[in-house]
Amino acid sequence: MAKKMKPKPDNLLAQNKKARHDYNILETYEAGIALTGTEIKSVRAGKTTLRDGFIRITNNEAWLVNVHISPYKEGNQFNVDPLRSRKLLLHKKEIAKLLAALTQQGKTAVPLRMYLKHGYAKVLIGVAEGKKLYDKREALKQKDQKRDIDRAIKARY
């Protein structure tokens, strides 16, 4: 009897590839996100851009700012502003840790991925510090070297 394939634990909806290029990710948090009905439909359709987003903490609440979720095509009057701030659902202890990390000089919090988990939209948040230009160049150089090595190994076997 054939083994059943396990489904992927998360269904990736959006990814911020630029964040890993621009920042060194120090630690990550998983947060729920409060969305309206038409927003979740648009997110499930993959109409989300995380590129310019960041996390702001005000009044002991975490907010996802500047993330674009396109209006749902059939949403009509129920659509909301695509760039509105959206509340992140985190425990108090997680918000306190995040706030402590963000108060340090040179640290920021950026969304890395948005995915579905058990039917709920989740955001993977990364506490990060910015890379210098020479760090970015070095990372690209190492990536190219690794690609060349992998090609050589594949060609050999």
DSSP file with accessible surface (Angstrom, degrees, kcal/mol):
  #  RESIDUE AA STRUCTURE BP1 BP2  ACC     N-H-->O    O-->H-N    N-H-->O    O-->H-N    TCO  KAPPA ALPHA  PHI   PSI    X-CA   Y-CA   Z-CA
    1    1 A M              0   0  240      0, 0.0     2,-0.1     0, 0.0     0, 0.0   0.000 360.0 360.0 360.0 134.3    0.0    0.0    0.0
    2    2 A A        -     0   0   93      1,-0.1     2,-0.2     0, 0.0     0, 0.0  -0.406 360.0-113.5 -73.7 144.6    1.4    3.4   -1.0
    3    3 A K        -     0   0  200     -2,-0.1     2,-0.3     1,-0.1    -1,-0.1  -0.535  29.3-119.2 -75.6 142.1    2.2    5.9    1.7
    4    4 A K        -     0   0  198     -2,-0.2     2,-0.4     1,-0.1    -1,-0.1  -0.625  25.8-120.7 -79.9 139.5    0.1    9.1    1.8
    5    5 A M        -     0   0  174     -2,-0.3    -1,-0.1     1,-0.0     0, 0.0  -0.636  25.0-125.5 -77.7 132.7    2.0   12.3    1.2
    6    6 A K        -     0   0  194     -2,-0.4    -1,-0.0     1,-0.1     2,-0.0  -0.606  28.3-114.8 -75.7 138.2    1.7   14.7    4.1
    7    7 A P        -     0   0  116      0, 0.0    -1,-0.1     0, 0.0     0, 0.0  -0.344  40.4 -88.2 -69.2 155.1    0.4   18.1    3.1
    8    8 A K        -     0   0  147      1,-0.1     3,-0.0     2,-0.0     0, 0.0  -0.375  34.2-128.5 -60.1 140.5    2.8   21.0    3.5
    9    9 A P  S    S+     0   0  116      0, 0.0     2,-0.4     0, 0.0   109,-0.2   0.789  90.4  29.7 -67.6 -24.5    2.4   22.5    7.0
   10   10 A D  S    S-     0   0   28    107,-0.1     2,-0.8   108,-0.0   107,-0.2  -0.995  70.1-139.9-137.7 142.8    1.9   26.0    5.6
   11   11 A N  E     -A  116   0A  94    105,-1.7   105,-1.8    -2,-0.4     2,-0.2  -0.870  28.7-136.5-100.0 104.9    0.5   27.3    2.4
   12   12 A L  E     +A  115   0A  70     -2,-0.8   103,-0.3   103,-0.2     3,-0.1  -0.429  32.3 167.4 -66.9 126.6    2.7   30.2    1.3
   13   13 A L  E     +     0   0A  33    101,-3.0     2,-0.3     1,-0.4    35,-0.3   0.731  66.5   1.1-107.6 -38.3    0.7   33.2    0.1
   14   14 A A  E     -A  114   0A  11    100,-2.0   100,-2.7    33,-0.1    -1,-0.4  -0.990  60.0-163.6-152.2 150.8    3.3   36.0    0.0
   15   15 A Q  E     -A  113   0A  96     -2,-0.3     2,-0.9    98,-0.2    35,-0.3  -0.998  17.6-143.0-140.5 141.6    7.0   36.2    0.7
   16   16 A N     >  +     0   0    9     96,-3.2     4,-0.7    -2,-0.4     3,-0.5  -0.777  27.6 167.2-104.2  85.3    9.4   39.2    1.2
   17   17 A K  H  > S+     0   0  159     -2,-0.9     4,-0.8     1,-0.2     3,-0.4   0.828  72.6  62.2 -69.4 -30.5   12.5   38.0   -0.5
   18   18 A K  H  > S+     0   0  104      1,-0.2     4,-2.5     2,-0.2     3,-0.3   0.806  92.3  66.1 -66.3 -28.5   14.0   41.5   -0.4
   19   19 A A  H  > S+     0   0    2     -3,-0.5     4,-2.2     1,-0.2    -1,-0.2   0.912  99.7  48.9 -62.9 -42.3   14.0   41.4    3.4
   20   20 A R  H  < S+     0   0  124     -4,-0.7    -1,-0.2    -3,-0.4    -2,-0.2   0.778 113.6  48.8 -69.9 -23.4   16.6   38.6    3.6
   21   21 A H  H  < S+     0   0   54     -4,-0.8    -2,-0.2    -3,-0.3    -1,-0.2   0.879 118.9  36.8 -78.7 -40.2   18.8   40.6    1.2
   22   22 A D  H  < S+     0   0   40     -4,-2.5   109,-2.5   108,-0.1     2,-0.3   0.680 119.9  40.0 -86.7 -22.0   18.6   43.9    3.0
   23   23 A Y  E  <  -B  130   0A  70     -4,-2.2     2,-0.6   107,-0.2   107,-0.2  -0.927  69.1-126.8-130.9 154.9   18.6   42.7    6.6
   24   24 A N  E     -B  129   0A  62    105,-2.9   105,-1.7    -2,-0.3     2,-0.6  -0.903  35.1-137.7 -92.7 118.4   20.2   40.1    8.9
   25   25 A I  E     +B  128   0A  41     -2,-0.6   103,-0.2   103,-0.2     3,-0.1  -0.699  25.6 177.9 -83.8 120.8   17.3   38.3   10.6
   26   26 A L  E     -     0   0A  86    101,-3.2     2,-0.3    -2,-0.6    -1,-0.2   0.866  63.5 -10.1 -91.9 -44.5   18.0   37.8   14.3
   27   27 A E  E     -B  127   0A  87    100,-1.1   100,-3.0     2,-0.0    -1,-0.3  -0.981  62.7-139.9-152.6 159.7   14.8   36.1   15.5
   28   28 A T  E     -B  126   0A  71     -2,-0.3     2,-0.3    98,-0.2    98,-0.2  -0.909   8.3-166.5-126.2 153.2   11.4   35.3   14.2
   29   29 A Y  E     -B  125   0A  21     96,-2.5    96,-3.5    -2,-0.3     2,-0.5  -0.982  17.2-136.7-133.1 146.6    7.8   35.4   15.5
   30   30 A E  E     +B  124   0A  69     -2,-0.3     2,-0.4    94,-0.2    94,-0.2  -0.905  30.2 178.8-103.5 128.5    4.6   33.9   14.1
   31   31 A A  E     -B  123   0A   1     92,-2.7    92,-3.2    -2,-0.5    59,-0.2  -0.975  26.0-129.8-131.5 144.4    1.6   36.2   14.4
   32   32 A G  E     -BC 122  89A   8     57,-1.8    57,-2.6    -2,-0.4     2,-0.4  -0.413  26.2-139.5 -77.7 166.6   -2.0   36.0   13.4
   33   33 A I  E     - C   0  88A  14     88,-1.1     2,-0.7    55,-0.2    88,-0.2  -0.996   6.7-131.2-136.3 133.0   -3.4   38.9   11.5
   34   34 A A        +     0   0   40     53,-2.5     2,-0.3    -2,-0.4    53,-0.3  -0.762  39.1 169.2 -85.6 114.3   -6.8   40.6   11.9
   35   35 A L        -     0   0   39     -2,-0.7     2,-0.1    51,-0.1    86,-0.0  -0.877  31.9-119.2-123.9 156.6   -8.4   40.9    8.4
   36   36 A T     >  -     0   0   48     -2,-0.3     4,-2.1     1,-0.1     5,-0.2  -0.358  41.1 -96.3 -83.7 174.2  -11.9   41.8    7.1
   37   37 A G  H  > S+     0   0   50      1,-0.2     4,-1.4     2,-0.2     5,-0.1   0.901 123.6  43.2 -61.5 -44.6  -13.9   39.4    5.0
   38   38 A T  H  > S+     0   0   18     40,-0.3     4,-1.9     1,-0.2    -1,-0.2   0.842 110.8  57.3 -73.9 -28.1  -12.9   40.7    1.6
   39   39 A E  H  > S+     0   0    7      2,-0.2     4,-2.7     1,-0.2    -2,-0.2   0.924 104.8  49.7 -67.4 -42.3   -9.3   41.1    2.7
   40   40 A I  H  X S+     0   0   39     -4,-2.1     4,-2.6     1,-0.2    -1,-0.2   0.889 109.7  52.4 -66.4 -33.7   -8.9   37.4    3.6
   41   41 A K  H  X S+     0   0  111     -4,-1.4     4,-1.2    -5,-0.2    -1,-0.2   0.912 111.5  46.5 -65.5 -40.1  -10.4   36.4    0.2
   42   42 A S  H  <>S+     0   0    2     -4,-1.9     5,-2.2     2,-0.2     4,-0.3   0.893 111.8  51.1 -68.5 -38.4   -7.9   38.6   -1.5
   43   43 A V  H ><5S+     0   0    0     -4,-2.7     3,-1.8     1,-0.2    -2,-0.2   0.926 108.0  52.0 -64.2 -43.9   -5.1   37.2    0.6
   44   44 A R  H 3<5S+     0   0  128     -4,-2.6    -1,-0.2     1,-0.3    -2,-0.2   0.811 106.0  55.7 -63.0 -27.7   -6.1   33.6   -0.3
   45   45 A A  T 3<5S-     0   0   62     -4,-1.2    -1,-0.3    -5,-0.2    -2,-0.2   0.517 119.9-113.3 -80.8  -5.6   -6.0   34.7   -4.0
   46   46 A G  T < 5S+     0   0   39     -3,-1.8     2,-0.8    -4,-0.3    -3,-0.2   0.737  70.8 139.7  84.3  24.6   -2.4   35.7   -3.5
   47   47 A K      < +     0   0  120     -5,-2.2    23,-2.2    23,-0.1     2,-0.4  -0.336  36.2 116.2 -97.9  53.2   -2.9   39.5   -4.0
   48   48 A T  E     -G   69   0B  16     -2,-0.8     2,-0.4   -35,-0.3    21,-0.2  -0.959  44.7-164.8-127.1 141.0   -0.5   40.6   -1.2
   49   49 A T  E     +G   68   0B  56     19,-2.6    19,-1.6    -2,-0.4     3,-0.2  -0.978  11.5 172.5-126.0 119.0    2.7   42.6   -1.3
   50   50 A L    >   +     0   0    4     -2,-0.4     3,-1.6   -35,-0.3   -34,-0.1   0.462  49.2 107.0 -98.4  -2.8    5.0   42.5    1.8
   51   51 A R  T 3  S+     0   0  161      1,-0.3    -1,-0.1   -36,-0.1    16,-0.1   0.832  88.0  28.0 -52.4 -48.2    7.9   44.3    0.2
   52   52 A D  T 3  S+     0   0  108     14,-0.3    -1,-0.3    -3,-0.2    15,-0.1   0.339  96.2 121.4 -98.7   7.8    7.6   47.7    2.0
   53   53 A G    <   +     0   0    5     -3,-1.6     2,-0.3    58,-0.1    13,-0.2  -0.266  31.5 170.2 -77.1 157.4    5.9   46.5    5.2
   54   54 A F  E     -D   65   0A  64     11,-1.9    11,-2.9    56,-0.2     2,-0.4  -0.958  31.3-109.7-153.5 169.7    7.1   46.9    8.8
   55   55 A I  E     -D   64   0A   8     54,-2.0     2,-0.4    -2,-0.3    54,-0.4  -0.903  27.1-172.6-111.3 133.3    5.8   46.3   12.3
   56   56 A R  E     -D   63   0A 122      7,-2.4     7,-2.8    -2,-0.4     2,-0.6  -0.971  12.4-148.3-122.9 139.8    5.0   49.2   14.7
   57   57 A I  E     +D   62   0A  28     -2,-0.4     2,-0.4     5,-0.2     5,-0.2  -0.944  24.6 164.8-111.9 119.9    4.1   48.8   18.3
   58   58 A T  E >   -D   61   0A  61      3,-2.2     3,-1.2    -2,-0.6    -2,-0.0  -1.000  67.6  -3.8-134.4 135.3    1.7   51.4   19.8
   59   59 A N  T 3  S-     0   0  153     -2,-0.4    -1,-0.1     1,-0.3     3,-0.1   0.885 128.5 -58.1  52.7  43.8   -0.2   51.1   23.1
   60   60 A N  T 3  S+     0   0  123      1,-0.2     2,-0.4    35,-0.1    -1,-0.3   0.807 115.7 113.6  56.6  32.0    1.1   47.5   23.6
   61   61 A E  E <   -D   58   0A  67     -3,-1.2    -3,-2.2    34,-0.1     2,-0.4  -0.995  62.9-133.6-129.9 140.2   -0.4   46.4   20.3
   62   62 A A  E     -DE  57  88A   1     26,-0.5    26,-2.9    -2,-0.4     2,-0.4  -0.786  23.2-168.0 -94.9 134.2    1.5   45.3   17.3
   63   63 A W  E     -DE  56  87A  65     -7,-2.8    -7,-2.4    -2,-0.4     2,-0.7  -0.972  20.0-138.0-126.1 136.8    0.4   46.7   13.9
   64   64 A L  E     -DE  55  86A   0     22,-3.6    22,-2.3    -2,-0.4     2,-0.4  -0.855  32.8-166.6 -91.9 116.6    1.4   45.6   10.4
   65   65 A V  E     +D   54   0A  17    -11,-2.9   -11,-1.9    -2,-0.7    20,-0.1  -0.841  54.1   7.4-114.3 142.7    2.0   48.8    8.5
   66   66 A N  S    S+     0   0   64     17,-0.6     2,-0.5    -2,-0.4   -14,-0.3   0.761  78.2 141.8  66.7  29.7    2.4   49.6    4.7
   67   67 A V        -     0   0    0     17,-0.3     2,-0.6    -3,-0.2    -1,-0.2  -0.904  46.0-136.5 -99.8 128.6    1.5   46.1    3.5
   68   68 A H  E     +G   49   0B  63    -19,-1.6   -19,-2.6    -2,-0.5     2,-0.5  -0.764  24.5 176.9 -92.8 118.9   -0.6   46.2    0.3
   69   69 A I  E     -G   48   0B   4     13,-1.7   -21,-0.2    -2,-0.6    15,-0.1  -0.976  31.6-128.6-116.9 112.3   -3.5   43.8    0.1
   70   70 A S        -     0   0   39    -23,-2.2   -23,-0.1    -2,-0.5   -28,-0.1  -0.227  30.5 -95.5 -60.6 147.6   -5.4   44.4   -3.2
   71   71 A P        -     0   0   70      0, 0.0     2,-0.2     0, 0.0    -1,-0.1  -0.344  44.3-104.3 -62.7 143.0   -9.1   45.0   -3.1
   72   72 A Y    >   -     0   0   65      1,-0.1     3,-1.7    -3,-0.1     4,-0.4  -0.503  25.4-130.7 -70.7 134.7  -11.2   41.9   -3.7
   73   73 A K  T 3  S+     0   0  174      1,-0.3     3,-0.4    -2,-0.2    -1,-0.1   0.886 106.0  35.5 -58.3 -42.6  -12.7   42.0   -7.2
   74   74 A E  T 3  S+     0   0  108      1,-0.2    -1,-0.3   -36,-0.1    -2,-0.1   0.206  92.2  99.6 -95.7  16.8  -16.2   41.1   -6.1
   75   75 A G    X   +     0   0    4     -3,-1.7     3,-2.3     1,-0.2     4,-0.2   0.746  48.6 167.5 -78.0 -25.4  -16.0   43.1   -2.9
   76   76 A N  G >  S+     0   0  133     -3,-0.4     3,-1.2    -4,-0.4    -1,-0.2  -0.195  73.0   0.9  49.3-121.1  -17.8   46.3   -3.9
   77   77 A Q  G 3  S+     0   0  159      1,-0.2    -1,-0.3     0, 0.0    -2,-0.1   0.635 126.4  67.6 -74.0 -14.0  -18.6   48.4   -0.9
   78   78 A F  G <  S+     0   0  140     -3,-2.3   -40,-0.3    -6,-0.1    -1,-0.2   0.563  74.7 107.5 -86.2  -7.8  -17.0   46.0    1.6
   79   79 A N    <   -     0   0   47     -3,-1.2     2,-0.2    -4,-0.2   -42,-0.0  -0.411  54.9-157.4 -69.0 146.9  -13.5   46.6    0.3
   80   80 A V        -     0   0   55      1,-0.1    -2,-0.0    -2,-0.1    -1,-0.0  -0.647  38.4 -60.6-116.9 175.9  -11.2   48.7    2.6
   81   81 A D    >   -     0   0   99     -2,-0.2     3,-1.4     1,-0.2    -1,-0.1  -0.364  44.3-139.4 -58.6 127.5   -8.1   50.8    2.0
   82   82 A P  T 3  S+     0   0   29      0, 0.0   -13,-1.7     0, 0.0    -1,-0.2   0.779  99.4  43.4 -62.8 -26.7   -5.4   48.5    0.6
   83   83 A L  T 3  S+     0   0   78    -15,-0.2   -17,-0.6   -17,-0.1   -16,-0.1   0.212  82.8 134.2-105.8  17.4   -2.6   50.1    2.7
   84   84 A R    <   -     0   0   70     -3,-1.4   -17,-0.3   -15,-0.1     2,-0.3  -0.219  64.4 -99.6 -66.6 157.0   -4.4   50.3    6.0
   85   85 A S        -     0   0   50    -20,-0.1     2,-0.4   -19,-0.1   -20,-0.2  -0.588  38.7-155.1 -75.4 138.4   -2.7   49.2    9.2
   86   86 A R  E     - E   0  64A   0    -22,-2.3   -22,-3.6    -2,-0.3     2,-0.2  -0.946  15.8-117.3-121.9 137.5   -3.7   45.8   10.4
   87   87 A K  E     - E   0  63A  78     -2,-0.4   -53,-2.5   -53,-0.3     2,-0.4  -0.483  22.9-142.7 -74.9 136.1   -3.5   44.5   13.9
   88   88 A L  E     -CE  33  62A   3    -26,-2.9     2,-0.9   -55,-0.2   -26,-0.5  -0.808  11.6-133.1 -98.2 139.9   -1.2   41.5   14.6
   89   89 A L  E     +C   32   0A  97    -57,-2.6   -57,-1.8    -2,-0.4     2,-0.3  -0.817  45.1 145.4 -99.8 101.4   -2.3   38.9   17.1
   90   90 A L        -     0   0   27     -2,-0.9     2,-0.1   -59,-0.2   -28,-0.1  -0.921  50.1-101.2-130.6 158.1    0.5   38.2   19.5
   91   91 A H     >  -     0   0  139     -2,-0.3     4,-2.4     1,-0.1     5,-0.2  -0.407  37.1-111.2 -73.4 157.8    0.7   37.3   23.2
   92   92 A K  H  > S+     0   0  190      1,-0.2     4,-2.5     2,-0.2     5,-0.2   0.887 118.6  52.7 -57.6 -41.2    1.7   40.0   25.7
   93   93 A K  H  > S+     0   0  173      1,-0.2     4,-2.3     2,-0.2    -1,-0.2   0.890 109.0  49.3 -64.4 -38.8    5.0   38.4   26.4
   94   94 A E  H  > S+     0   0   55      2,-0.2     4,-2.6     1,-0.2    -2,-0.2   0.913 111.0  49.4 -66.9 -40.8    5.8   38.3   22.7
   95   95 A I  H  X S+     0   0   16     -4,-2.4     4,-2.9     2,-0.2    -2,-0.2   0.908 110.5  51.1 -64.3 -40.4    4.9   41.9   22.2
   96   96 A A  H  X S+     0   0   59     -4,-2.5     4,-2.5     2,-0.2    -2,-0.2   0.923 111.9  46.4 -62.5 -43.6    7.1   42.8   25.2
   97   97 A K  H  X S+     0   0  134     -4,-2.3     4,-2.2     2,-0.2    -2,-0.2   0.918 113.7  49.1 -63.4 -42.5   10.1   40.9   23.7
   98   98 A L  H  X S+     0   0    0     -4,-2.6     4,-2.4     2,-0.2    -2,-0.2   0.922 111.4  48.9 -63.7 -42.9    9.4   42.5   20.3
   99   99 A L  H  X S+     0   0   64     -4,-2.9     4,-1.5     1,-0.2    -2,-0.2   0.914 110.3  51.2 -63.8 -41.6    9.3   46.0   21.9
  100  100 A A  H  < S+     0   0   57     -4,-2.5     4,-0.5     1,-0.2    -1,-0.2   0.901 112.3  46.8 -62.8 -39.4   12.5   45.4   23.8
  101  101 A A  H >< S+     0   0   11     -4,-2.2     3,-0.9     1,-0.2    -2,-0.2   0.892 111.3  51.1 -69.3 -37.8   14.2   44.3   20.6
  102  102 A L  H 3< S+     0   0   40     -4,-2.4     5,-0.2     1,-0.2    -1,-0.2   0.737  99.5  63.5 -75.4 -22.0   12.9   47.3   18.6
  103  103 A T  T 3< S+     0   0  106     -4,-1.5    -1,-0.2    -5,-0.2    -2,-0.2   0.672  84.1  96.5 -76.2 -14.8   14.1   49.9   21.2
  104  104 A Q  S X  S-     0   0  105     -3,-0.9     3,-1.4    -4,-0.5     2,-0.1  -0.450  92.7 -92.3 -72.0 149.4   17.7   48.9   20.5
  105  105 A Q  T 3  S+     0   0  183      1,-0.2    -1,-0.1    -2,-0.1     3,-0.1  -0.374 105.9  10.2 -65.1 130.6   19.6   51.0   18.1
  106  106 A G  T 3  S+     0   0   52      1,-0.3    24,-0.7    -2,-0.1     2,-0.3   0.532  96.2 123.3  83.8   6.1   19.5   49.7   14.5
  107  107 A K  E <   + F   0 129A  48     -3,-1.4     2,-0.3    -5,-0.2    -1,-0.3  -0.780  29.9 167.8-102.6 147.6   16.8   47.1   14.9
  108  108 A T  E     - F   0 128A  41     20,-2.7    20,-3.4    -2,-0.3     2,-0.5  -0.937  29.1-126.6-146.7 166.7   13.6   46.8   13.0
  109  109 A A  E     + F   0 127A   0    -54,-0.4   -54,-2.0    -2,-0.3    18,-0.2  -0.987  29.2 176.5-122.5 128.4   10.8   44.3   12.5
  110  110 A V  E     - F   0 126A   4     16,-2.4    16,-3.0    -2,-0.5     2,-0.4  -0.946  34.1-110.3-129.6 148.9    9.7   43.3    9.0
  111  111 A P  E     + F   0 125A   0      0, 0.0    14,-0.2     0, 0.0   -92,-0.1  -0.643  31.6 178.8 -76.7 132.9    7.2   40.7    7.7
  112  112 A L  E     +     0   0A   2     12,-3.7   -96,-3.2     1,-0.4     2,-0.3   0.825  61.1   1.1-100.7 -44.1    9.0   37.8    6.0
  113  113 A R  E     -AF  15 124A  62     11,-1.0    11,-2.8   -98,-0.2     2,-0.4  -0.991  50.9-153.0-145.5 152.0    6.2   35.5    4.9
  114  114 A M  E     +AF  14 123A   0   -100,-2.7  -101,-3.0    -2,-0.3  -100,-2.0  -0.999  33.3 152.5-124.9 131.4    2.4   35.3    4.9
  115  115 A Y  E     -AF  12 122A  13      7,-2.2     7,-3.2    -2,-0.4     2,-0.4  -0.939  43.2-103.8-151.0 167.8    0.8   31.9    4.9
  116  116 A L  E     -AF  11 121A  19   -105,-1.8  -105,-1.7    -2,-0.3     2,-0.4  -0.846  30.0-178.8 -98.9 136.3   -2.3   29.9    5.9
  117  117 A K  E >  S- F   0 120A  68      3,-2.6     3,-1.8    -2,-0.4  -107,-0.1  -0.958  75.6 -19.6-137.7 114.6   -2.1   27.6    8.9
  118  118 A H  T 3  S-     0   0  171     -2,-0.4     3,-0.1     1,-0.3    -1,-0.1   0.854 128.8 -52.5  55.5  36.0   -5.2   25.6    9.8
  119  119 A G  T 3  S+     0   0   40      1,-0.2     2,-0.4     0, 0.0    -1,-0.3   0.414 116.8 110.1  86.7  -3.5   -7.3   28.0    7.7
  120  120 A Y  E <  S- F   0 117A 167     -3,-1.8    -3,-2.6   -88,-0.0     2,-0.3  -0.858  71.2-117.4-108.5 142.3   -6.0   31.2    9.4
  121  121 A A  E     - F   0 116A   8     -2,-0.4   -88,-1.1   -88,-0.2     2,-0.3  -0.585  37.2-174.9 -76.4 130.5   -3.7   33.8    7.9
  122  122 A K  E     -BF  32 115A  53     -7,-3.2    -7,-2.2    -2,-0.3     2,-0.4  -0.925  15.1-150.4-126.1 152.8   -0.4   34.1    9.7
  123  123 A V  E     -BF  31 114A   0    -92,-3.2   -92,-2.7    -2,-0.3     2,-0.7  -0.987  10.7-142.4-124.0 132.2    2.6   36.4    9.3
  124  124 A L  E     -BF  30 113A  26    -11,-2.8   -12,-3.7    -2,-0.4   -11,-1.0  -0.866  23.3-160.1 -93.2 116.4    6.2   35.4   10.0
  125  125 A I  E     -BF  29 111A   0    -96,-3.5   -96,-2.5    -2,-0.7     2,-0.5  -0.828   2.8-158.1-101.1 136.6    7.8   38.5   11.6
  126  126 A G  E     -BF  28 110A   0    -16,-3.0   -16,-2.4    -2,-0.4     2,-0.6  -0.958  12.2-144.2-117.3 128.4   11.6   38.9   11.6
  127  127 A V  E     +BF  27 109A   2   -100,-3.0  -101,-3.2    -2,-0.5  -100,-1.1  -0.807  42.0 171.8 -83.8 124.9   13.5   41.1   14.1
  128  128 A A  E     -BF  25 108A   0    -20,-3.4   -20,-2.7    -2,-0.6     2,-0.4  -0.888  36.2-146.4-138.7 160.3   16.3   42.4   11.9
  129  129 A E  E     -BF  24 107A  73   -105,-1.7  -105,-2.9    -2,-0.3   -22,-0.2  -0.976  40.6 -99.7-126.0 145.3   19.3   44.7   11.6
  130  130 A G  E     -B   23   0A  47    -24,-0.7     2,-0.3    -2,-0.4  -107,-0.2  -0.253  30.4-130.4 -66.5 146.0   20.3   46.3    8.3
  131  131 A K        -     0   0   40   -109,-2.5     2,-0.1     1,-0.1    -1,-0.1  -0.690  19.2-122.2 -89.6 150.4   23.1   45.0    6.2
  132  132 A K     >  -     0   0  126     -2,-0.3     4,-1.9     1,-0.1     3,-0.3  -0.452  30.8-105.6 -82.0 163.2   25.9   47.3    4.9
  133  133 A L  H  > S+     0   0  102      1,-0.2     4,-2.3     2,-0.2     5,-0.2   0.904 121.5  52.7 -59.8 -40.0   26.5   47.4    1.2
  134  134 A Y  H  > S+     0   0  148      1,-0.2     4,-2.1     2,-0.2    -1,-0.2   0.840 106.4  54.2 -68.4 -29.3   29.6   45.3    1.4
  135  135 A D  H  > S+     0   0   60     -3,-0.3     4,-2.3     2,-0.2    -1,-0.2   0.898 108.1  49.7 -67.0 -40.0   27.7   42.6    3.3
  136  136 A K  H  X S+     0   0   49     -4,-1.9     4,-2.2     2,-0.2    -2,-0.2   0.920 111.1  48.9 -64.5 -42.3   25.1   42.5    0.5
  137  137 A R  H  X S+     0   0  157     -4,-2.3     4,-2.4     1,-0.2    -2,-0.2   0.910 110.8  50.5 -63.7 -41.5   27.9   42.1   -2.1
  138  138 A E  H  X S+     0   0   90     -4,-2.1     4,-2.5     2,-0.2    -1,-0.2   0.908 109.2  51.2 -64.0 -40.4   29.6   39.4   -0.1
  139  139 A A  H  X S+     0   0   33     -4,-2.3     4,-2.2     1,-0.2    -1,-0.2   0.916 111.1  47.8 -64.2 -42.0   26.3   37.5    0.3
  140  140 A L  H  X S+     0   0   81     -4,-2.2     4,-2.4     2,-0.2    -1,-0.2   0.902 110.9  51.9 -64.1 -39.6   25.7   37.7   -3.5
  141  141 A K  H  X S+     0   0  115     -4,-2.4     4,-2.3     2,-0.2    -2,-0.2   0.930 111.1  46.6 -62.4 -45.3   29.3   36.5   -4.1
  142  142 A Q  H  X S+     0   0  110     -4,-2.5     4,-2.5     1,-0.2    -1,-0.2   0.890 110.7  53.2 -64.7 -38.1   28.8   33.5   -1.8
  143  143 A K  H  X S+     0   0  125     -4,-2.2     4,-2.2     1,-0.2    -1,-0.2   0.921 110.2  47.2 -63.2 -43.7   25.5   32.7   -3.4
  144  144 A D  H  X S+     0   0   76     -4,-2.4     4,-2.3     2,-0.2    -2,-0.2   0.908 111.9  50.4 -63.6 -42.2   27.1   32.7   -6.9
  145  145 A Q  H  X S+     0   0  100     -4,-2.3     4,-2.4     2,-0.2    -2,-0.2   0.915 110.1  49.6 -63.7 -41.8   30.0   30.5   -5.7
  146  146 A K  H  X S+     0   0  128     -4,-2.5     4,-2.6     1,-0.2    -1,-0.2   0.914 110.1  51.1 -63.9 -40.2   27.6   28.0   -4.1
  147  147 A R  H  X S+     0   0  102     -4,-2.2     4,-2.2     1,-0.2    -1,-0.2   0.918 110.5  49.1 -62.6 -42.8   25.6   27.8   -7.4
  148  148 A D  H  X S+     0   0   89     -4,-2.3     4,-2.3     2,-0.2    -2,-0.2   0.912 111.4  49.2 -64.2 -41.6   28.8   27.2   -9.4
  149  149 A I  H  X S+     0   0   99     -4,-2.4     4,-2.6     2,-0.2     5,-0.2   0.926 110.5  50.4 -62.8 -45.0   29.9   24.4   -7.0
  150  150 A D  H  X S+     0   0   78     -4,-2.6     4,-2.3     1,-0.2    -1,-0.2   0.895 110.4  50.1 -61.4 -39.6   26.4   22.8   -7.2
  151  151 A R  H  X S+     0   0  151     -4,-2.2     4,-2.5     2,-0.2    -1,-0.2   0.914 110.7  49.5 -63.5 -43.0   26.6   22.9  -11.0
  152  152 A A  H  X S+     0   0   62     -4,-2.3     4,-2.0     2,-0.2    -2,-0.2   0.917 112.0  47.9 -64.3 -41.7   30.1   21.3  -11.0
  153  153 A I  H  X S+     0   0   88     -4,-2.6     4,-1.8     1,-0.2    -2,-0.2   0.927 112.5  48.9 -64.8 -41.5   29.0   18.5   -8.7
  154  154 A K  H  < S+     0   0  176     -4,-2.3    -2,-0.2     1,-0.2    -1,-0.2   0.907 111.6  49.1 -65.1 -41.4   25.9   17.9  -10.8
  155  155 A A  H  < S+     0   0   88     -4,-2.5    -1,-0.2     1,-0.2    -2,-0.2   0.857 109.2  53.7 -66.6 -33.8   27.9   17.7  -14.0
  156  156 A R  H  <        0   0  200     -4,-2.0    -1,-0.2    -5,-0.2    -2,-0.2   0.871 360.0 360.0 -69.5 -38.3   30.4   15.4  -12.4
  157  157 A Y     <        0   0  217     -4,-1.8    -1,-0.2    -5,-0.1    -2,-0.2   0.285 360.0 360.0-102.4 360.0   27.8   12.9  -11.3
